Amino acid sequence: MEELAKKRNKSFKEMSMDKKEMLWEEAKATLYSKNQKSINPDLKVEGILLTMYDARTLLNGQVENHVKKYFSEFLMKTIIPRNIRLSEAPSHGKPIVLYANRSKGSDSYVELAQEVIQRTKGAIVSPKTELQEITYEEWIKENQLRDFLKK
């Protein structure tokens, strides 16, 4: 009886893993199709970022392993940890680098910015329309803004 239970349990685990793999493949396909069709056809996924990460929890480790397995080409090296300062900053109306510039969360976002710059270094950005140079005064007038430089 025990052997039968072990066999059933093993086949159940294998089936579950197959389902997980199918879900990840479906998620990967959805990541591209939904974003490109509905939001912006020229949109390109630059990376996947793990946030609110707590290495002490088993679930975070499992999620990280799955993301590495199925989305390794997109996974950012930087991981944003769960940090109380990160959750406090918005209620103070400040970005984390101004609210708590020496916190682990702030350091992580600075590291992320550096990683994004490195990843996009050399990437050619070609606007579809030619840019025209305009003066400050023309820009203020065109955007119907108040000119605070005038006395």
DSSP file (Angstrom, degrees, kcal/mol; ACC not computed):
  #  RESIDUE AA STRUCTURE BP1 BP2  ACC     N-H-->O    O-->H-N    N-H-->O    O-->H-N    TCO  KAPPA ALPHA  PHI   PSI    X-CA   Y-CA   Z-CA
    1    1 A M     >        0   0    0      0, 0.0     4,-2.2     0, 0.0     5,-0.2   0.000 360.0 360.0 360.0 -40.7    0.0    0.0    0.0
    2    2 A E  H  >  +     0   0    0      1,-0.2     4,-2.6     2,-0.2     5,-0.2   0.898 360.0  53.0 -62.6 -40.1    2.9    2.4    0.8
    3    3 A E  H  > S+     0   0    0      1,-0.2     4,-2.6     2,-0.2    -1,-0.2   0.901 108.5  49.9 -63.0 -40.7    4.5    1.8   -2.5
    4    4 A L  H  > S+     0   0    0      2,-0.2     4,-2.7     1,-0.2    -1,-0.2   0.914 110.8  49.4 -62.7 -43.3    1.3    2.6   -4.3
    5    5 A A  H  X S+     0   0    0     -4,-2.2     4,-2.6     2,-0.2    -2,-0.2   0.908 111.4  49.2 -62.7 -41.7    1.0    5.8   -2.3
    6    6 A K  H  X S+     0   0    0     -4,-2.6     4,-2.6     2,-0.2    -2,-0.2   0.914 111.7  48.9 -63.6 -43.0    4.6    6.7   -3.1
    7    7 A K  H  X S+     0   0    0     -4,-2.6     4,-2.7     2,-0.2     5,-0.2   0.927 113.0  46.9 -62.8 -44.9    4.0    6.1   -6.8
    8    8 A R  H  X S+     0   0    0     -4,-2.7     4,-2.3     1,-0.2    -2,-0.2   0.924 112.8  49.4 -62.5 -44.0    0.8    8.1   -6.9
    9    9 A N  H  X S+     0   0    0     -4,-2.6     4,-2.3    -5,-0.2    -2,-0.2   0.909 111.8  49.2 -61.9 -42.5    2.5   11.0   -5.0
   10   10 A K  H  X S+     0   0    0     -4,-2.6     4,-2.3     2,-0.2    -2,-0.2   0.936 112.4  46.2 -63.9 -47.3    5.5   10.9   -7.4
   11   11 A S  H  X S+     0   0    0     -4,-2.7     4,-2.3     1,-0.2    -1,-0.2   0.859 111.1  54.0 -66.0 -32.7    3.3   11.0  -10.5
   12   12 A F  H  X S+     0   0    0     -4,-2.3     4,-2.6    -5,-0.2    -1,-0.2   0.925 108.6  48.5 -65.1 -43.9    1.2   13.7   -9.0
   13   13 A K  H  X S+     0   0    0     -4,-2.3     4,-2.4     2,-0.2    -2,-0.2   0.904 111.8  49.5 -62.2 -41.9    4.4   15.8   -8.4
   14   14 A E  H  X S+     0   0    0     -4,-2.3     4,-2.1     2,-0.2    -1,-0.2   0.912 111.8  48.3 -64.1 -41.6    5.5   15.3  -12.0
   15   15 A M  H  X S+     0   0    0     -4,-2.3     4,-2.3     1,-0.2    -2,-0.2   0.911 110.6  51.6 -64.4 -41.4    2.1   16.2  -13.3
   16   16 A S  H  X S+     0   0    0     -4,-2.6     4,-2.5     1,-0.2    -2,-0.2   0.902 108.6  50.8 -62.2 -40.4    2.1   19.4  -11.1
   17   17 A M  H  X S+     0   0    0     -4,-2.4     4,-2.8     2,-0.2    -1,-0.2   0.898 108.0  52.5 -65.4 -39.5    5.5   20.3  -12.4
   18   18 A D  H  X S+     0   0    0     -4,-2.1     4,-2.4     2,-0.2    -1,-0.2   0.920 109.8  49.2 -59.9 -42.6    4.3   19.9  -16.0
   19   19 A K  H  X S+     0   0    0     -4,-2.3     4,-2.6     2,-0.2    -2,-0.2   0.915 110.4  50.6 -62.7 -42.5    1.4   22.2  -15.2
   20   20 A K  H  X S+     0   0    0     -4,-2.5     4,-2.5     1,-0.2    -2,-0.2   0.930 110.1  49.7 -60.6 -44.7    3.8   24.8  -13.7
   21   21 A E  H  X S+     0   0    0     -4,-2.8     4,-2.4     1,-0.2    -1,-0.2   0.904 110.7  50.1 -61.1 -41.0    6.0   24.7  -16.7
   22   22 A M  H  X S+     0   0    0     -4,-2.4     4,-2.4     1,-0.2    -1,-0.2   0.910 110.1  50.6 -63.6 -41.1    2.9   25.1  -19.0
   23   23 A L  H  X S+     0   0    0     -4,-2.6     4,-2.6     2,-0.2    -2,-0.2   0.906 110.4  49.2 -63.1 -41.4    1.8   28.1  -16.9
   24   24 A W  H  X S+     0   0    0     -4,-2.5     4,-2.4     2,-0.2    -1,-0.2   0.908 111.4  48.9 -65.5 -41.0    5.3   29.7  -17.1
   25   25 A E  H  X S+     0   0    0     -4,-2.4     4,-2.2     2,-0.2    -2,-0.2   0.904 112.2  49.3 -64.0 -40.0    5.4   29.2  -20.8
   26   26 A E  H  X S+     0   0    0     -4,-2.4     4,-2.5     2,-0.2    -2,-0.2   0.908 110.9  49.9 -64.2 -42.0    1.9   30.7  -21.1
   27   27 A A  H  X S+     0   0    0     -4,-2.6     4,-2.4     2,-0.2    -2,-0.2   0.900 109.1  52.1 -62.7 -40.8    3.0   33.7  -18.9
   28   28 A K  H  X S+     0   0    0     -4,-2.4     4,-1.1     2,-0.2    -2,-0.2   0.919 112.0  45.3 -62.4 -44.4    6.0   34.2  -21.1
   29   29 A A  H  X S+     0   0    0     -4,-2.2     4,-2.4     1,-0.2     3,-0.3   0.897 113.0  50.9 -65.7 -40.2    3.8   34.3  -24.3
   30   30 A T  H  X>S+     0   0    0     -4,-2.5     4,-1.9     1,-0.2     5,-0.6   0.868 100.5  63.8 -65.3 -37.2    1.3   36.6  -22.6
   31   31 A L  H  X5S+     0   0    0     -4,-2.4     4,-0.7    -5,-0.2    -1,-0.2   0.888 112.9  34.3 -54.3 -42.0    4.1   39.0  -21.5
   32   32 A Y  H  X5S+     0   0    0     -4,-1.1     4,-2.5    -3,-0.3     5,-0.3   0.961 119.3  45.8 -78.2 -55.1    4.8   39.7  -25.1
   33   33 A S  H  X5S+     0   0    0     -4,-2.4     4,-2.3     1,-0.2     5,-0.3   0.905 113.8  44.8 -63.6 -47.0    1.5   39.6  -26.8
   34   34 A K  H  X>S+     0   0    0     -4,-1.9     4,-2.2    -5,-0.2     5,-0.7   0.937 117.2  44.6 -64.5 -46.2   -0.6   41.6  -24.4
   35   35 A N  I  XXS+     0   0    0     -4,-0.7     5,-2.0    -5,-0.6     4,-0.9   0.900 116.3  45.5 -66.0 -40.9    1.9   44.4  -24.0
   36   36 A Q  I  <5S+     0   0    0     -4,-2.5    -1,-0.2     3,-0.2    -2,-0.2   0.873 118.8  40.2 -73.3 -35.8    2.7   44.7  -27.7
   37   37 A K  I  <5S+     0   0    0     -4,-2.3    -2,-0.2    -5,-0.3    -3,-0.2   0.946 126.8  25.7 -78.0 -48.9   -0.9   44.6  -28.9
   38   38 A S  I  <5S+     0   0    0     -4,-2.2    -3,-0.2    -5,-0.3    -2,-0.1   0.863 129.0  30.2 -90.8 -36.8   -2.7   46.7  -26.4
   39   39 A I  I  <<S-     0   0    0     -4,-0.9    -3,-0.2    -5,-0.7    -4,-0.1   0.952 129.7 -21.8 -89.6 -56.9   -0.2   49.1  -24.9
   40   40 A N    > < -     0   0    0     -5,-2.0     3,-1.9     1,-0.1    -1,-0.2  -0.866  43.6-149.1-160.8 117.0    2.4   49.8  -27.5
   41   41 A P  T 3  S+     0   0    0      0, 0.0    -5,-0.1     0, 0.0    -4,-0.1   0.763 104.0  50.9 -63.4 -22.7    3.3   47.8  -30.6
   42   42 A D  T 3  S+     0   0    0     -3,-0.1     2,-0.1     2,-0.1    -6,-0.1   0.408  83.5 126.4 -91.7   2.2    6.9   49.0  -30.3
   43   43 A L    <   -     0   0    0     -3,-1.9     2,-0.4    -8,-0.2    -3,-0.1  -0.364  40.1-168.0 -67.0 135.7    7.2   48.1  -26.7
   44   44 A K        -     0   0    0     -2,-0.1     2,-0.6    -9,-0.0    -2,-0.1  -0.988  24.4-122.2-126.0 133.0   10.1   45.9  -25.7
   45   45 A V        -     0   0    0     -2,-0.4     3,-0.1     1,-0.2   -13,-0.0  -0.631  25.4-174.4 -74.6 119.2   10.5   44.2  -22.4
   46   46 A E        -     0   0    0     -2,-0.6     2,-0.3     1,-0.3    -1,-0.2   0.822  57.6 -41.0 -84.5 -33.9   13.8   45.4  -21.0
   47   47 A G        -     0   0    0     29,-0.0     2,-0.5     2,-0.0    -1,-0.3  -0.979  47.0-105.9-180.0 168.4   13.8   43.1  -17.9
   48   48 A I  E     -a   75   0A   0     26,-2.4    28,-3.0    -2,-0.3     2,-0.5  -0.961  33.0-157.6-113.9 131.0   12.0   41.5  -15.1
   49   49 A L  E     -     0   0A   0     -2,-0.5     2,-0.6    26,-0.2    30,-0.1  -0.922  10.7-141.5-115.4 128.1   12.7   42.9  -11.6
   50   50 A L  E     +a   79   0A   0     28,-0.6    30,-2.7    -2,-0.5     2,-0.3  -0.782  31.8 178.6 -85.7 122.3   12.2   41.0   -8.4
   51   51 A T  E     +     0   0A   0     -2,-0.6    31,-0.1    28,-0.2     3,-0.1  -0.787  54.7  27.0-122.9 166.7   10.8   43.4   -5.8
   52   52 A M  E    S+     0   0A   0     29,-0.4     2,-0.3    -2,-0.3    30,-0.2   0.853  83.7 175.8  52.2  37.7    9.7   43.2   -2.2
   53   53 A Y  E     -a   81   0A   0     27,-2.3    29,-2.5    -3,-0.2     2,-0.5  -0.573  20.4-177.0 -82.5 131.6   12.2   40.3   -1.9
   54   54 A D    >   -     0   0    0     -2,-0.3     3,-1.9    27,-0.2     6,-0.3  -0.930  13.2-161.6-129.5 106.2   12.8   38.6    1.4
   55   55 A A  T 3  S+     0   0    0     -2,-0.5     6,-0.1     1,-0.3    -1,-0.1   0.659  85.4  70.7 -63.7 -16.0   15.5   35.9    1.3
   56   56 A R  T 3  S+     0   0    0     -3,-0.0     2,-0.4     4,-0.0    -1,-0.3   0.693  84.9  81.2 -75.7 -17.3   14.2   34.5    4.6
   57   57 A T  S <> S-     0   0    0     -3,-1.9     4,-1.3     1,-0.1    -3,-0.1  -0.715  71.0-144.5 -96.4 141.7   11.0   33.2    3.0
   58   58 A L  H  > S+     0   0    0     -2,-0.4     4,-2.2     1,-0.2     5,-0.2   0.879  99.0  59.2 -65.5 -40.2   10.8   29.9    1.1
   59   59 A L  H  > S+     0   0    0      1,-0.2     4,-2.8     2,-0.2     5,-0.2   0.905 102.3  52.3 -59.4 -44.1    8.3   31.3   -1.4
   60   60 A N  H  > S+     0   0    0     -6,-0.3     4,-2.6     1,-0.2    -1,-0.2   0.904 109.7  49.8 -60.7 -40.3   10.6   34.1   -2.5
   61   61 A G  H  X S+     0   0    0     -4,-1.3     4,-2.2     2,-0.2    -1,-0.2   0.895 111.5  48.7 -63.3 -40.2   13.3   31.6   -3.2
   62   62 A Q  H  X S+     0   0    0     -4,-2.2     4,-2.3     2,-0.2    -2,-0.2   0.921 112.0  48.0 -66.3 -44.1   10.9   29.4   -5.2
   63   63 A V  H  X S+     0   0    0     -4,-2.8     4,-2.8     1,-0.2     5,-0.2   0.931 111.3  51.3 -62.3 -44.9    9.7   32.4   -7.3
   64   64 A E  H  X S+     0   0    0     -4,-2.6     4,-2.6    -5,-0.2    -1,-0.2   0.919 110.1  49.6 -58.5 -44.5   13.3   33.5   -7.9
   65   65 A N  H  X S+     0   0    0     -4,-2.2     4,-2.2     2,-0.2    -1,-0.2   0.898 112.0  47.7 -62.6 -41.5   14.2   30.0   -9.1
   66   66 A H  H  X S+     0   0    0     -4,-2.3     4,-2.5     2,-0.2     5,-0.4   0.920 112.5  48.4 -66.1 -43.4   11.2   29.8  -11.4
   67   67 A V  H  X S+     0   0    0     -4,-2.8     4,-2.7     1,-0.2    -2,-0.2   0.917 112.4  49.0 -64.2 -41.6   11.9   33.2  -12.9
   68   68 A K  H  X S+     0   0    0     -4,-2.6     4,-0.6    -5,-0.2    -1,-0.2   0.898 113.1  48.8 -61.7 -39.8   15.6   32.3  -13.4
   69   69 A K  H  < S+     0   0    0     -4,-2.2    -2,-0.2    -5,-0.2    -1,-0.2   0.914 126.6  22.1 -67.9 -43.6   14.5   29.1  -15.1
   70   70 A Y  H  < S+     0   0    0     -4,-2.5    -2,-0.2     1,-0.1    -3,-0.2   0.696 135.1  29.2-102.7 -21.6   12.0   30.5  -17.5
   71   71 A F  H >X S+     0   0    0     -4,-2.7     3,-2.1    -5,-0.4     4,-1.6  -0.005  71.3 133.0-127.8  29.3   12.9   34.2  -17.9
   72   72 A S  T 3< S+     0   0    0     -4,-0.6    -1,-0.1     1,-0.3    -3,-0.1   0.815  70.9  58.6 -56.8 -33.5   16.7   34.2  -17.3
   73   73 A E  T 34 S+     0   0    0      1,-0.2    -1,-0.3    -3,-0.1    -2,-0.1   0.728 115.3  36.3 -69.5 -19.2   17.4   36.3  -20.3
   74   74 A F  T <4 S+     0   0    0     -3,-2.1   -26,-2.4    -7,-0.2    -2,-0.2   0.641  87.4 113.9-103.5 -19.0   15.1   39.1  -18.9
   75   75 A L  E  <  -a   48   0A   0     -4,-1.6   -26,-0.2   -28,-0.2     2,-0.2  -0.344  62.6-134.2 -65.9 124.7   15.9   38.8  -15.2
   76   76 A M  E     -     0   0A   0    -28,-3.0   -26,-0.2    -2,-0.2    -1,-0.1  -0.502   7.1-136.6 -72.9 145.0   17.6   41.8  -13.8
   77   77 A K  E    S+     0   0A   0     -2,-0.2     2,-0.2    35,-0.1    -1,-0.1   0.835  84.3  85.3 -70.7 -32.4   20.6   41.1  -11.5
   78   78 A T  E     -     0   0A   0     33,-0.1   -28,-0.6    34,-0.1     2,-0.4  -0.490  64.6-162.7 -71.8 137.2   19.5   43.7   -9.1
   79   79 A I  E     -a   50   0A   0     -2,-0.2   -28,-0.2   -30,-0.1    -2,-0.0  -0.990  12.9-140.5-122.2 129.2   16.9   42.6   -6.5
   80   80 A I  E     -     0   0A   0    -30,-2.7   -27,-2.3    -2,-0.4    25,-0.1  -0.796  25.8-144.0 -89.8 116.4   14.8   45.1   -4.6
   81   81 A P  E     -a   53   0A   0      0, 0.0   -29,-0.4     0, 0.0     2,-0.4  -0.303  24.1 -95.1 -78.6 161.9   14.5   43.9   -1.0
   82   82 A R        +     0   0    0    -29,-2.5     2,-0.3   -30,-0.2     3,-0.1  -0.654  58.4 169.7 -70.6 128.0   11.5   44.3    1.3
   83   83 A N     >  -     0   0    0     -2,-0.4     4,-1.3     1,-0.1     3,-0.4  -0.983  41.7-141.9-151.1 130.0   12.4   47.4    3.2
   84   84 A I  H  > S+     0   0    0     -2,-0.3     4,-1.5     1,-0.2     5,-0.1   0.855 104.1  57.5 -63.2 -35.4   10.3   49.6    5.6
   85   85 A R  H  > S+     0   0    0      1,-0.2     4,-2.0     2,-0.2    -1,-0.2   0.865 102.0  56.1 -63.9 -35.7   11.9   52.8    4.3
   86   86 A L  H  4 S+     0   0    0     -3,-0.4    -1,-0.2     1,-0.2    -2,-0.2   0.886 109.4  45.4 -62.9 -38.4   10.7   51.9    0.8
   87   87 A S  H  < S+     0   0    0     -4,-1.3     4,-0.4     1,-0.2    -1,-0.2   0.752 113.4  50.5 -78.3 -22.6    7.2   51.7    1.9
   88   88 A E  H >X S+     0   0    0     -4,-1.5     4,-0.9     1,-0.1     3,-0.6   0.821  93.1  74.9 -80.7 -32.9    7.4   54.9    4.0
   89   89 A A  G ><>S+     0   0    0     -4,-2.0     5,-2.0     1,-0.2     3,-1.1   0.865  91.8  51.4 -53.7 -47.6    8.9   57.1    1.2
   90   90 A P  G >45S+     0   0    0      0, 0.0     3,-1.4     0, 0.0    -1,-0.2   0.873 105.3  56.3 -61.3 -35.3    5.6   57.5   -0.9
   91   91 A S  G <45S+     0   0    0     -3,-0.6    -2,-0.2    -4,-0.4    -3,-0.1   0.722 108.2  49.0 -70.1 -17.2    3.6   58.7    2.1
   92   92 A H  G <<5S-     0   0    0     -3,-1.1    -1,-0.3    -4,-0.9    -3,-0.1   0.393 115.3-119.8 -96.3   0.4    6.2   61.4    2.6
   93   93 A G  T < 5S+     0   0    0     -3,-1.4    -2,-0.1    -4,-0.3    -4,-0.1   0.784  74.8 113.7  69.8  28.3    6.0   62.4   -1.0
   94   94 A K      < -     0   0    0     -5,-2.0    -1,-0.2     4,-0.0    -2,-0.2  -0.954  69.5-113.2-131.4 148.9    9.6   61.7   -1.7
   95   95 A P    >>  -     0   0    0      0, 0.0     4,-2.5     0, 0.0     3,-1.6  -0.446  40.2-108.5 -71.1 157.3   11.5   59.2   -3.8
   96   96 A I  H 3> S+     0   0    0      1,-0.3     4,-2.4     2,-0.2     7,-0.2   0.821 116.6  62.4 -60.1 -32.9   13.6   56.7   -1.8
   97   97 A V  H 34 S+     0   0    0      1,-0.2    -1,-0.3     2,-0.2     4,-0.2   0.719 114.2  34.8 -69.5 -17.9   16.9   58.3   -2.8
   98   98 A L  H <4 S+     0   0    0     -3,-1.6     3,-0.3     2,-0.1    -2,-0.2   0.760 119.5  48.7 -99.0 -34.3   15.8   61.5   -1.1
   99   99 A Y  H  < S-     0   0    0     -4,-2.5    -3,-0.2     1,-0.2    -2,-0.2   0.940 137.0  -1.0 -72.5 -48.0   13.8   60.1    1.8
  100  100 A A    ><  +     0   0    0     -4,-2.4     3,-1.9    -5,-0.2     6,-0.4  -0.593  69.2 173.1-144.2  75.5   16.4   57.5    3.0
  101  101 A N  T 3  S+     0   0    0     -3,-0.3    -4,-0.1     1,-0.3    -1,-0.1   0.599  79.0  50.5 -69.3  -9.8   19.4   57.7    0.8
  102  102 A R  T 3  S+     0   0    0      4,-0.1    -1,-0.3     5,-0.0     2,-0.1   0.227  86.5 111.6-109.2  14.5   21.5   55.3    2.9
  103  103 A S  S <> S-     0   0    0     -3,-1.9     4,-2.4    -7,-0.2     5,-0.2  -0.444  79.0-116.3 -84.8 161.9   18.9   52.6    3.1
  104  104 A K  H  > S+     0   0    0      1,-0.2     4,-2.1     2,-0.2     5,-0.1   0.868 116.9  54.4 -63.3 -36.6   19.3   49.2    1.5
  105  105 A G  H  > S+     0   0    0      2,-0.2     4,-2.0     1,-0.2    -1,-0.2   0.909 108.4  47.8 -64.1 -42.9   16.2   50.0   -0.7
  106  106 A S  H  > S+     0   0    0     -6,-0.4     4,-2.1     1,-0.2    -2,-0.2   0.927 111.3  50.5 -63.3 -45.6   17.8   53.2   -1.9
  107  107 A D  H  X S+     0   0    0     -4,-2.4     4,-2.3     1,-0.2    -1,-0.2   0.882 108.9  53.1 -59.2 -38.7   21.1   51.5   -2.7
  108  108 A S  H  X S+     0   0    0     -4,-2.1     4,-2.4     1,-0.2    -1,-0.2   0.896 108.4  48.5 -66.0 -40.8   19.2   48.8   -4.6
  109  109 A Y  H  X S+     0   0    0     -4,-2.0     4,-2.3     2,-0.2    -1,-0.2   0.858 111.0  50.5 -69.9 -33.6   17.4   51.3   -6.8
  110  110 A V  H  X S+     0   0    0     -4,-2.1     4,-2.1     2,-0.2    -2,-0.2   0.918 111.3  49.2 -65.4 -42.8   20.6   53.1   -7.6
  111  111 A E  H  X S+     0   0    0     -4,-2.3     4,-2.2     1,-0.2    -2,-0.2   0.892 109.9  52.0 -61.6 -40.6   22.1   49.8   -8.5
  112  112 A L  H  X S+     0   0    0     -4,-2.4     4,-2.8     2,-0.2     5,-0.2   0.921 107.3  51.8 -62.0 -44.7   19.1   49.1  -10.7
  113  113 A A  H  X S+     0   0    0     -4,-2.3     4,-2.3     1,-0.2    -1,-0.2   0.917 110.6  48.6 -58.9 -43.1   19.5   52.4  -12.5
  114  114 A Q  H  X S+     0   0    0     -4,-2.1     4,-2.3     1,-0.2    -1,-0.2   0.893 111.2  50.3 -64.2 -39.4   23.2   51.6  -13.2
  115  115 A E  H  X S+     0   0    0     -4,-2.2     4,-2.6     2,-0.2    -2,-0.2   0.913 110.0  49.4 -65.7 -42.1   22.2   48.1  -14.5
  116  116 A V  H  X S+     0   0    0     -4,-2.8     4,-2.2     2,-0.2    -2,-0.2   0.909 110.6  50.8 -63.7 -41.4   19.6   49.6  -16.8
  117  117 A I  H  X S+     0   0    0     -4,-2.3     4,-0.8    -5,-0.2    -1,-0.2   0.928 111.7  47.7 -61.4 -44.4   22.1   52.1  -18.1
  118  118 A Q  H  < S+     0   0    0     -4,-2.3     3,-0.5     1,-0.2    -2,-0.2   0.899 112.3  49.4 -63.4 -40.7   24.6   49.3  -18.8
  119  119 A R  H  < S+     0   0    0     -4,-2.6    -1,-0.2     1,-0.2    -2,-0.2   0.869 116.9  40.5 -67.2 -35.6   22.0   47.1  -20.5
  120  120 A T  H >< S+     0   0    0     -4,-2.2     3,-2.5    -5,-0.2    -1,-0.2   0.446  83.2 126.2 -95.4   0.2   20.8   49.9  -22.8
  121  121 A K  T 3< S+     0   0    0     -4,-0.8     3,-0.1    -3,-0.5    -3,-0.0  -0.381  82.9  13.6 -59.2 128.2   24.3   51.3  -23.4
  122  122 A G  T 3  S+     0   0    0      1,-0.3     2,-0.3    -2,-0.1    -1,-0.3   0.361  90.7 140.2  86.4  -7.8   24.7   51.4  -27.2
  123  123 A A    <   -     0   0    0     -3,-2.5     2,-0.6     1,-0.1    -1,-0.3  -0.541  51.5-130.9 -70.7 131.9   21.0   51.0  -27.8
  124  124 A I        -     0   0    0     -2,-0.3     2,-0.7    -3,-0.1    -1,-0.1  -0.738  18.6-165.0 -89.8 123.3   20.0   53.2  -30.7
  125  125 A V        -     0   0    0     -2,-0.6    -2,-0.0     2,-0.0    -1,-0.0  -0.927   9.2-177.7-107.6 112.8   16.9   55.2  -30.0
  126  126 A S        -     0   0    0     -2,-0.7    -2,-0.0     2,-0.0     2,-0.0  -0.921  18.2-141.5-115.8 111.1   15.6   56.6  -33.2
  127  127 A P        -     0   0    0      0, 0.0     4,-0.1     0, 0.0    -2,-0.0  -0.358  12.6-132.6 -67.4 149.5   12.6   58.9  -33.0
  128  128 A K  S    S+     0   0    0      2,-0.1     2,-0.3    -2,-0.0    -2,-0.0   0.768  92.1  46.5 -74.6 -25.3   10.0   58.5  -35.7
  129  129 A T  S    S-     0   0    0      0, 0.0     2,-0.2     0, 0.0     0, 0.0  -0.878  95.5-105.0-115.9 151.3    9.8   62.3  -36.2
  130  130 A E        -     0   0    0     -2,-0.3     2,-0.3     1,-0.1    -2,-0.1  -0.503  35.5-121.8 -73.1 139.6   12.6   64.7  -36.5
  131  131 A L        -     0   0    0     -2,-0.2     2,-0.4    -4,-0.1    -1,-0.1  -0.625  23.3-153.0 -81.7 139.0   13.2   66.8  -33.4
  132  132 A Q        -     0   0    0     -2,-0.3     2,-0.4     2,-0.0    -1,-0.0  -0.921  14.3-125.7-112.6 138.1   13.1   70.5  -33.9
  133  133 A E        +     0   0    0     -2,-0.4     2,-0.3     0, 0.0    -2,-0.0  -0.674  34.6 175.4 -81.0 132.1   15.0   73.0  -31.7
  134  134 A I        -     0   0    0     -2,-0.4     2,-0.1     3,-0.0    -2,-0.0  -0.933  29.3-108.2-132.0 159.5   12.8   75.6  -30.1
  135  135 A T     >  -     0   0    0     -2,-0.3     4,-2.1     1,-0.1     5,-0.2  -0.351  31.6-108.5 -81.4 165.8   13.5   78.3  -27.6
  136  136 A Y  H  > S+     0   0    0      1,-0.2     4,-2.4     2,-0.2     5,-0.2   0.911 120.0  51.8 -58.5 -45.0   12.3   78.3  -24.0
  137  137 A E  H  > S+     0   0    0      1,-0.2     4,-2.3     2,-0.2    -1,-0.2   0.892 109.2  49.5 -62.2 -41.6    9.8   81.1  -24.7
  138  138 A E  H  > S+     0   0    0      1,-0.2     4,-2.9     2,-0.2    -1,-0.2   0.894 110.7  50.6 -64.4 -39.6    8.3   79.1  -27.7
  139  139 A W  H  X S+     0   0    0     -4,-2.1     4,-2.0     2,-0.2    -2,-0.2   0.907 110.3  49.1 -65.5 -42.4    8.0   76.0  -25.5
  140  140 A I  H  <>S+     0   0    0     -4,-2.4     5,-2.5     2,-0.2     4,-0.3   0.931 115.2  44.4 -60.8 -46.9    6.2   77.9  -22.7
  141  141 A K  H ><5S+     0   0    0     -4,-2.3     3,-1.0     1,-0.2    -2,-0.2   0.917 112.5  51.1 -66.0 -44.3    3.8   79.4  -25.2
  142  142 A E  H 3<5S+     0   0    0     -4,-2.9    -1,-0.2     1,-0.3    -2,-0.2   0.852 115.9  41.1 -62.5 -36.9    3.2   76.1  -27.1
  143  143 A N  T 3<5S-     0   0    0     -4,-2.0    -1,-0.3    -5,-0.2    -2,-0.2   0.343 108.8-124.1 -94.7   5.6    2.5   74.2  -23.9
  144  144 A Q  T < 5 +     0   0    0     -3,-1.0     2,-0.3    -4,-0.3    -3,-0.2   0.916  57.0 153.7  51.9  51.7    0.4   77.1  -22.4
  145  145 A L      < -     0   0    0     -5,-2.5     2,-0.4    -6,-0.1    -1,-0.2  -0.701  49.7-105.5-107.3 160.1    2.5   77.3  -19.3
  146  146 A R        -     0   0    0     -2,-0.3     2,-0.9     1,-0.0     3,-0.1  -0.716  30.1-131.9 -84.4 131.5    3.2   80.2  -16.9
  147  147 A D    >   -     0   0    0     -2,-0.4     3,-0.7     1,-0.2    -1,-0.0  -0.749  22.9-177.4 -88.0 105.6    6.7   81.6  -17.3
  148  148 A F  T 3  S+     0   0    0     -2,-0.9    -1,-0.2     1,-0.2    -2,-0.0   0.573  76.6  68.9 -79.6  -9.2    8.1   81.9  -13.8
  149  149 A L  T 3  S+     0   0    0     -3,-0.1    -1,-0.2     2,-0.0     2,-0.2   0.755  81.3  89.8 -80.0 -23.8   11.3   83.5  -15.1
  150  150 A K    <         0   0    0     -3,-0.7     0, 0.0     1,-0.1     0, 0.0  -0.507 360.0 360.0 -74.3 141.3    9.4   86.7  -16.1
  151  151 A K              0   0    0     -2,-0.2    -1,-0.1     0, 0.0    -3,-0.0   0.411 360.0 360.0-100.7 360.0    9.3   89.3  -13.4
